[in-house]
Amino acid sequence: MSHWLALAIAIIAEVIGTTALKASNEFTRLIPSLIVVVGYGTAFYFMSISMRVLPVGIMYAIWSGMGIVLISVLGWLVFRQTLDMPAMIGLAFIIAGVIIINVFSKTVGH
């Protein structure tokens, strides 16, 4: 499996787990709570696959950065949470950082 595909799966699984965490209502709802456990377990497993090739710091920066952006968008769409201008600017900086790492860093194997 490609380390990039593994990282993408890890990001998606983390976003699903975090979305379910909000829906679990502090682990008082069974199905969302189970989705949290499965989501994070899946995320960590696929992160470990991507670490075979990617340095841990780079992998974690991409995983957490993209997770922050995606969960912020889902929070806005699903939970009707607002994002003010400073939040959107900060998210844009996170996206820019991930792009800079992927395009210009020599530590990332392409």
Backbone torsions as a table, in degrees:
resi	resn	phi	psi	omega
1	MET	NA	139.0	177.0
2	SER	-64.0	139.3	178.0
3	HIS	-65.2	-29.1	177.4
4	TRP	-71.5	-39.7	176.5
5	LEU	-64.8	-42.7	178.0
6	ALA	-60.5	-41.6	179.1
7	LEU	-66.7	-40.3	178.0
8	ALA	-62.1	-42.2	177.5
9	ILE	-64.0	-40.8	178.5
10	ALA	-61.8	-41.6	179.3
11	ILE	-64.8	-47.1	-179.5
12	ILE	-63.1	-42.7	179.7
13	ALA	-63.7	-39.1	178.8
14	GLU	-66.0	-41.1	179.4
15	VAL	-65.5	-41.1	176.2
16	ILE	-62.7	-45.0	179.4
17	GLY	-62.0	-41.9	-179.5
18	THR	-69.9	-38.9	175.9
19	THR	-62.4	-42.5	177.8
20	ALA	-66.7	-31.7	178.1
21	LEU	-60.1	-42.9	176.3
22	LYS	-63.1	-43.9	-178.1
23	ALA	-72.3	-18.7	-177.4
24	SER	-71.2	-13.6	179.5
25	ASN	53.6	58.3	-179.9
26	GLU	60.7	41.5	178.6
27	PHE	62.4	29.7	176.7
28	THR	-97.1	-7.8	177.4
29	ARG	-113.5	124.8	-169.9
30	LEU	-63.8	-54.9	-173.8
31	ILE	-61.1	-51.2	177.2
32	PRO	-60.2	-33.9	178.7
33	SER	-65.1	-40.6	176.5
34	LEU	-65.8	-38.1	177.9
35	ILE	-63.4	-36.7	176.7
36	VAL	-58.9	-50.4	-177.1
37	VAL	-62.8	-46.5	-179.9
38	VAL	-66.4	-41.7	-179.4
39	GLY	-61.4	-49.0	-179.7
40	TYR	-70.5	-37.1	175.6
41	GLY	-60.2	-44.4	177.4
42	THR	-63.5	-43.6	179.9
43	ALA	-59.4	-47.0	-178.1
44	PHE	-67.4	-37.1	177.9
45	TYR	-62.1	-49.1	-177.9
46	PHE	-72.2	-26.5	172.3
47	MET	-63.5	-40.0	-179.4
48	SER	-64.0	-33.6	176.7
49	ILE	-66.5	-43.8	-178.9
50	SER	-67.2	-24.9	179.4
51	MET	-72.6	-10.0	174.5
52	ARG	-62.5	-30.3	-175.6
53	VAL	-115.4	-45.2	-175.2
54	LEU	-84.5	141.4	172.9
55	PRO	-61.4	143.8	-174.3
56	VAL	-57.9	-40.0	-179.3
57	GLY	-65.2	-42.0	179.0
58	ILE	-68.5	-45.8	179.5
59	MET	-59.2	-45.3	-177.7
60	TYR	-67.8	-37.1	178.2
61	ALA	-62.3	-43.3	179.6
62	ILE	-68.7	-46.1	-178.7
63	TRP	-60.1	-51.0	-177.0
64	SER	-71.6	-40.1	-179.8
65	GLY	-62.2	-48.8	179.7
66	MET	-69.0	-34.4	176.2
67	GLY	-62.4	-42.7	178.3
68	ILE	-60.6	-47.2	-178.4
69	VAL	-64.4	-48.6	-177.4
70	LEU	-65.6	-41.1	-179.8
71	ILE	-70.3	-30.4	175.3
72	SER	-65.8	-42.3	177.5
73	VAL	-65.0	-44.2	178.4
74	LEU	-64.8	-38.4	176.0
75	GLY	-59.4	-38.8	178.6
76	TRP	-70.1	-45.1	-177.0
77	LEU	-75.7	-46.2	-172.0
78	VAL	-88.2	-45.5	-174.0
79	PHE	-101.0	4.2	178.2
80	ARG	56.8	34.2	177.0
81	GLN	-83.1	140.0	-175.8
82	THR	-89.0	150.7	173.8
83	LEU	-120.8	118.5	177.3
84	ASP	-84.6	176.4	-175.6
85	MET	-60.2	-44.7	177.1
86	PRO	-59.4	-37.0	178.1
87	ALA	-64.8	-43.5	179.9
88	MET	-66.4	-37.5	177.1
89	ILE	-65.0	-43.4	177.7
90	GLY	-60.8	-42.7	177.4
91	LEU	-63.5	-37.6	177.1
92	ALA	-63.1	-38.7	177.0
93	PHE	-65.1	-38.7	177.7
94	ILE	-62.3	-46.5	177.9
95	ILE	-60.1	-44.4	178.7
96	ALA	-60.5	-40.3	179.0
97	GLY	-63.0	-42.9	178.1
98	VAL	-63.7	-41.7	178.6
99	ILE	-63.3	-45.3	179.8
100	ILE	-59.9	-44.2	178.3
101	ILE	-59.3	-47.2	-175.6
102	ASN	-71.7	-33.1	-176.0
103	VAL	-88.6	-39.9	-170.1
104	PHE	-109.0	-19.3	-176.4
105	SER	-74.4	135.0	176.8
106	LYS	-85.4	-7.5	178.7
107	THR	-82.3	-11.4	-179.5
108	VAL	-95.5	122.0	178.0
109	GLY	-80.3	122.4	-178.0
110	HIS	-102.4	NA	NA
